[in-house]
Amino acid sequence: MVDIHTHILNGIDDGSSSLDESILILSNLSKIGVTDVVLTPHYIEYSSYDSPKSKNMILLSKLKNELEKRNIDINLYLGNEIYINEDILSLLKSGAISSLNDSKYLLIELPMSGIYEDYTMIFKDLIDHGYKVILAHPERYASFQNDYSLVLELYNMGVLFQCNIESILKKYGKGPYKLIKKIAKQKLISFFGSDIHRNKKDYSYVENAKKKLKKYYSDKELNDLFYNNGKEILN
């Protein structure tokens, strides 16, 4: 699997709290067949979650060095889960935030309500500037659960969807579960990601989710959603 949405870079958001926890998570991910991980710490402007790219790169280097020392075979890349705001282009230009592995792909998050003034205009502007907008976990936004036309509007605009693996396992409740089934049935998803924040007791969630998703996708399609599409970003 190529996981494009994780919170494993330690100590800078609500994810991994220490280098040791990051190593433990990555070791466990490697054991279940995850080959590539994009580290996507939250970037929320004017908040405590605003660690700049320069600092994140230092943390990434330390993490890579520790993996090498411990012979943990997994590839790491840098990105951000960018909380929607009007300054994304200038933040990219200044080097404050990261696209996914310095590609044209941006992972962007909305408020959990899904409501943000002019978010469609921001997405359109980014797309017009040549970026590929990936919306993090669309199934989790309350407004999308209540109005499916909002999902279709973004999809038809060219926004790509990254759904959380465990949404299909009801981790986030009935609303996200119902919506991810609908999005999956219509084959609107481009990527699955873990959105992992802390070490887990059980890492069988990937295989369990794939079993559920076989109702909607062929084995080849699942391989695209869990591996090939993510590899395209990295390449």
Residue pairs with C-beta under 8 A, 6 or more apart in sequence:
1 32
1 33
1 34
1 35
1 36
1 206
1 226
1 227
1 230
2 34
2 35
2 36
2 37
2 38
2 226
2 227
2 229
2 230
2 231
2 233
2 234
3 29
3 34
3 36
3 37
3 38
3 193
3 194
3 196
3 230
4 38
4 40
4 79
4 100
4 107
4 134
4 162
4 191
4 193
4 230
4 233
5 38
5 40
5 81
5 107
5 136
5 137
5 162
5 164
5 191
5 193
5 194
5 195
6 15
6 37
6 38
6 39
6 40
6 193
6 194
6 195
6 196
7 13
7 14
7 15
7 16
7 39
7 40
7 41
7 42
7 81
7 195
7 196
7 197
8 15
8 16
8 22
8 25
8 26
8 37
8 39
8 63
8 196
9 15
9 16
9 22
9 39
9 41
9 56
9 59
9 60
9 63
10 16
10 17
10 18
10 19
10 21
10 22
10 59
10 63
11 17
11 18
11 59
12 41
12 49
12 51
12 55
12 56
12 59
13 41
13 42
13 49
13 51
14 42
14 49
14 197
15 41
15 196
15 197
15 198
16 22
16 25
16 197
16 198
16 199
17 198
19 62
19 63
19 66
21 198
21 199
22 63
23 63
23 66
23 67
23 70
23 72
24 199
25 196
25 198
25 199
25 200
26 37
26 63
26 67
26 72
26 74
26 76
27 70
27 72
28 199
28 200
28 203
29 37
29 74
29 194
29 196
29 203
30 72
30 73
30 74
31 203
32 203
32 204
32 206
32 207
33 206
34 74
34 206
35 74
35 75
35 227
36 74
36 75
36 76
36 77
36 230
36 231
36 234
37 74
37 75
37 76
37 77
38 76
38 77
38 78
38 79
38 100
38 101
38 107
38 230
38 233
38 234
39 56
39 60
39 63
39 76
39 77
39 78
39 79
40 79
40 80
40 81
40 100
40 107
41 49
41 51
41 56
41 80
41 81
42 49
42 80
42 81
42 83
42 109
43 49
43 50
43 51
43 80
43 81
43 82
43 83
43 91
43 96
43 97
44 50
44 83
45 83
45 85
45 87
45 91
49 83
50 96
52 95
52 96
52 97
53 78
53 80
53 95
53 96
53 97
53 98
54 95
56 78
56 80
56 98
57 78
60 76
60 78
63 76
64 76
67 74
67 76
75 234
77 100
77 101
77 234
78 98
78 101
78 102
79 98
79 99
79 100
79 101
79 107
80 97
80 98
80 99
80 107
81 107
81 108
81 109
81 136
82 88
82 91
82 97
82 106
82 107
82 108
82 109
83 108
83 109
84 108
84 109
84 110
84 111
84 116
84 119
84 122
85 91
85 122
86 118
86 122
88 97
88 106
88 108
88 122
88 126
89 125
89 126
89 129
91 97
92 99
92 106
99 105
99 106
99 131
100 106
100 107
100 134
100 233
101 233
101 234
103 132
103 233
103 234
104 130
104 131
104 132
105 131
105 132
105 134
105 160
105 233
106 126
106 131
106 132
106 133
106 134
107 134
107 136
107 162
108 123
108 133
108 134
108 135
108 136
109 135
109 136
109 137
110 116
110 119
110 135
110 141
111 141
112 140
112 141
112 142
113 141
113 142
113 143
114 141
114 142
114 143
114 144
114 150
115 143
120 153
120 154
120 157
123 133
123 154
123 157
123 159
124 157
126 133
127 133
127 157
127 158
127 159
132 158
132 160
133 158
133 159
133 160
134 159
134 160
134 161
134 162
134 190
134 191
135 154
135 159
135 160
135 161
135 162
136 162
136 193
136 195
137 162
137 163
137 164
137 167
137 176
137 195
138 144
138 151
138 154
138 161
138 163
138 179
138 183
139 145
139 163
139 164
139 167
139 172
139 176
139 177
139 179
139 180
139 183
140 164
140 167
140 172
140 175
140 176
142 175
143 150
144 150
144 151
144 179
145 175
145 176
145 178
145 179
148 179
148 182
151 179
151 183
151 188
154 161
155 161
155 188
160 190
160 191
161 183
161 188
161 189
161 190
161 191
162 189
162 190
162 191
162 192
162 193
163 180
163 183
163 184
163 189
163 191
163 192
163 193
164 171
164 172
164 176
164 180
164 192
164 193
164 194
164 195
165 192
165 193
165 194
165 195
165 205
165 206
165 209
166 172
166 194
166 195
166 205
166 209
167 176
167 177
167 180
168 177
168 180
168 181
168 184
168 209
168 212
168 213
169 205
169 208
169 209
169 212
170 177
181 216
183 189
184 213
184 216
184 217
185 216
187 216
187 217
187 221
189 225
190 225
190 229
191 225
191 229
191 230
192 209
192 225
192 226
194 205
194 206
206 226
210 222
210 226
213 222
213 225
214 222
217 225
